[in-house]
Amino acid sequence: MSDKPFRFKQFSVFHDKCTLKVNTDAVLLGAYADVEKSKRILDIGTGSGVIALMLAQRSGAIIDAVEIDPDSAKQAGANFLNSPWNSRLKVYCASFRDFFSSCHIKYHIIVSNPPFFCNSLKSPFPDKSLAKHNNNLTFEELLAGAIKLLHEDGYFYVILPFIETRIFREKAKAEGLFLIRELLIHPKQDKPVNRVISCFGLIRKEVCTGQINLRTGNGLYSEEYKKLSCDYFLDF
């Protein structure tokens, strides 16, 4: 397996030791979350740390990242240390349940690209199952922790597949988290939505809905995706 880093315009991410590699979901969430005025940010399930690094580039916030897998947490810590924002980034190797049970910080922004497969066939590789299945981080636990740690004026961003988004939103509403913004993601111009970024808050507001096509009909990256991620990708 290659140990070459994934290079962005202002930082690089090594991810060869991580259960999940740098992927489009992470980049979309990192580019979409509005963090300009945030002072404290929490990244739940940071993996390689790519989302936290993207948010550090666009903010002056102190950023905490939680990761249950020791190898991923160690590599995220190294990626943080080698970044221009190392003084503002810290990784905690712990389950999110343990982290939020003992944490008393209120975060202005909380982001998560969580494990999302519910009651589906698991991978034969334990680290992949840990990263992709929600048995070790249920939606209920994710919501409970987010509600406890979210600042009263803060926002909680999560990216999920379309079907899981509906389930998650019903649970969020029942717990008092209100949908504020959403980005409906089409993998291609002529394809249905397959991912959704949802932004929740503790105060009810009018919902703002956006859509994005990642690729055009002929398979090229769309101009809207390039515009969203142009601060990060070397080719855009």
RAPE-V549112 format. One record per residue. RES is the residue in one letter. SS is DSSP state (H for helix, E for strand, L for the rest). OMEGA is omega in degrees with one decimal (* if undefined). Layout:
# RAPE-V549112
<<RES & SS & OMEGA> <RES & SS & OMEGA>>
This chain:
# RAPE-V549112
<<M & L & -178.9> <S & L & 176.3> <D & L & 177.5> <K & L & -178.5> <P & L & 169.8> <F & E & -172.7> <R & E & 172.2> <F & L & -176.1> <K & L & -174.6> <Q & L & 179.5> <F & L & 177.2> <S & E & -178.1> <V & E & 169.1> <F & L & -176.9> <H & L & -178.4> <D & L & 179.3> <K & L & -173.6> <C & L & -179.6> <T & L & 174.5> <L & L & -177.0> <K & L & 172.7> <V & L & -176.3> <N & L & -175.4> <T & H & 179.6> <D & H & -178.9> <A & H & -179.3> <V & H & 178.6> <L & H & -179.2> <L & H & -180.0> <G & H & -179.2> <A & H & -173.6> <Y & H & -174.7> <A & L & -179.7> <D & L & -173.2> <V & L & -170.5> <E & L & -175.8> <K & L & -175.6> <S & L & 177.9> <K & L & 178.3> <R & E & -178.9> <I & E & 176.2> <L & E & 176.4> <D & E & -176.9> <I & E & -177.3> <G & L & -168.4> <T & L & -178.6> <G & L & 179.3> <S & L & -177.7> <G & L & -173.3> <V & H & -179.2> <I & H & 178.6> <A & H & 179.0> <L & H & 177.6> <M & H & -179.4> <L & H & 175.8> <A & H & 179.1> <Q & H & -174.4> <R & L & -177.1> <S & L & 172.4> <G & L & -172.4> <A & L & 165.3> <I & E & -173.0> <I & E & 173.7> <D & E & -179.6> <A & E & -178.7> <V & E & 179.5> <E & E & -176.5> <I & L & -177.6> <D & L & -175.2> <P & H & -178.8> <D & H & 178.5> <S & H & -179.8> <A & H & 179.7> <K & H & -179.6> <Q & H & 175.2> <A & H & 178.6> <G & H & 177.5> <A & H & 177.6> <N & H & 176.9> <F & H & -176.7> <L & H & -177.1> <N & L & -178.3> <S & L & 177.3> <P & L & -173.6> <W & L & -172.4> <N & H & -179.1> <S & H & -177.0> <R & H & -174.1> <L & E & 178.1> <K & E & 178.9> <V & E & 176.6> <Y & E & 176.5> <C & E & -176.1> <A & L & 169.9> <S & L & 179.1> <F & H & 178.4> <R & H & 179.0> <D & H & -178.1> <F & H & -175.0> <F & H & 178.3> <S & H & -176.5> <S & H & -176.6> <C & L & 179.5> <H & L & 178.6> <I & L & 172.3> <K & L & -175.3> <Y & E & 178.4> <H & E & 176.5> <I & E & 171.5> <I & E & 179.4> <V & E & 176.7> <S & E & 167.8> <N & L & -164.7> <P & L & 168.4> <P & L & -168.1> <F & L & -177.8> <F & E & -178.3> <C & L & 174.4> <N & L & 179.3> <S & L & -177.6> <L & L & -176.9> <K & L & 173.1> <S & L & 175.9> <P & L & 179.2> <F & L & -173.6> <P & H & -177.5> <D & H & 177.8> <K & H & 177.9> <S & H & 178.8> <L & H & -175.9> <A & H & -171.1> <K & H & -176.7> <H & E & -172.8> <N & L & 178.6> <N & L & -179.9> <N & L & 172.7> <L & L & -178.1> <T & L & 176.6> <F & H & -179.9> <E & H & 179.6> <E & H & 178.1> <L & H & 179.6> <L & H & -179.9> <A & H & 179.4> <G & H & 179.8> <A & H & -179.7> <I & H & -179.6> <K & H & -170.9> <L & H & -175.6> <L & E & 174.0> <H & E & -175.9> <E & E & 177.0> <D & E & -173.6> <G & E & -179.3> <Y & E & 179.9> <F & E & -178.5> <Y & E & 177.3> <V & E & 176.0> <I & E & -177.3> <L & E & 170.3> <P & E & -172.7> <F & H & -176.9> <I & H & 179.9> <E & H & 177.4> <T & H & 180.0> <R & H & 179.2> <I & H & -177.0> <F & H & -178.5> <R & H & 177.5> <E & H & 178.9> <K & H & 179.8> <A & H & -179.6> <K & H & -179.7> <A & H & -179.0> <E & L & 176.8> <G & L & 173.6> <L & L & -175.2> <F & E & 176.8> <L & E & -178.2> <I & E & -179.2> <R & E & 173.7> <E & E & 174.5> <L & E & 179.4> <L & E & -170.8> <I & E & 174.5> <H & E & 179.4> <P & L & 179.8> <K & L & -173.2> <Q & L & -176.3> <D & L & -178.7> <K & L & 178.3> <P & L & 177.9> <V & E & 177.1> <N & E & 176.0> <R & E & 177.1> <V & E & 168.6> <I & E & 179.1> <S & E & 177.1> <C & E & -177.2> <F & E & 174.2> <G & E & 180.0> <L & L & 179.8> <I & L & -177.7> <R & L & 176.8> <K & L & 175.8> <E & L & -175.8> <V & L & 176.5> <C & E & -175.7> <T & E & 174.9> <G & E & 177.5> <Q & E & 177.3> <I & E & 171.0> <N & E & -178.9> <L & L & 179.5> <R & E & 176.9> <T & L & 179.9> <G & L & 179.9> <N & L & 172.0> <G & L & 178.6> <L & L & 176.0> <Y & E & -177.7> <S & L & 178.5> <E & H & -179.6> <E & H & 176.6> <Y & H & 177.1> <K & H & -179.6> <K & H & -178.8> <L & H & -171.7> <S & H & -173.8> <C & L & 178.8> <D & L & -172.7> <Y & L & -172.5> <F & L & -179.7> <L & L & -174.9> <D & L & -175.3> <F & L & *>>
